């Protein structure tokens, strides 16, 4: 995982573990960033991180539910995060998030 993707992963894991640690406005911005993904990929990523009102779902259960191997599911999430991490939208929001 490259540095931008790893940073986004860490931020999203933190958000999933600490709901309410950012403003409603920042949550709204993040929601719009996830809309850049295909709907099924968006749902899987939000469930994986347990953010934006979704309950966290373990990777193995996501893989089983969606008919993927564990490795394929992990690769899909990482690829989707990479797509989002390089967007100007995420770069702007990331600078605004304060923990």
N, C-alpha and C positions, 0 to 999 in steps of 0.2 A: 504494500500500500504506500503510495507516494505521500509526501508531507502534507499537501493540501487536503487530500482525502482523509488522512489520519487525523488532522486537526478537526475537520468537520465531524468525523466519527466521534472523537472525544467530546466535542461540544454537544452533539446530539445525545450521547450516552449520559452526559451530565444533566441535560434537560429532562431526560426520561427518569432519572433517579431523583431529581429535585424539581418536581412540578411547581410552577409559580415563581421560579427564580428569575424569570424575565417578565417584562411588561406584556400586557395583552397586545400592544402594538407590535412588539417584536415577534410574538407568536403568530400574529396575522401575517407578517412579512415572511416568516418561515413557511407558513401554510402555502402562500403563493409561490414560493420557490419550489416546493414539492409538487405543485400543479404542473411544473415543467416536465415531469415524468409521465409515462403512460399510466392510466388510472390503476391498473392492476399492480404495477411496480410501486406506485405511490402508496397504495394500501399496505403492501408488504413491508416497505421501508418504515412507515409510520408504526406498524405493529411491532416490528423488530426493535425499534427504539422506545416504544411506549410513550410517544409524544402526541400532542395535539388531540387529546381526548381518547387516544387508543390505549388499550391495555397491552402491556409488553407481552410478546409471545416468543418463546425460545426458538432459536434457529432451527433446531431439529423438527419442531412441530410445524413451523412455517413451511419447511421443505416437504414434509409429509402431506400437509394440507393442500399444497399447490402442485404436488406430483413431481417434485424435483429431488435430486440427490442432495445431500448436505453440502457437498462441495459446489454444486451448481448454484444452490440458493445463496451461499456465501459469496460466490463470484458475482452473481446478479446484483446483490446489495452493494458490493464494493464498486462495481461498474456504474451503478446508478449514482452512488455518492460521488464518484469521480466526475460524472457529468454535471452534477450540481455544484461541486466544490470549485469548479473553474469558471462558473458564471459570474458576471459582474454583480448580479443581484446578491449572491451569497457573500462575495467579497465585501460588499457594502454593509450588509447586515452583520457579518462577523466583526467588523470594526466597531459596531454599535453595541454589541452584546458585552455586558459587564457582569462578572461573577463576583 
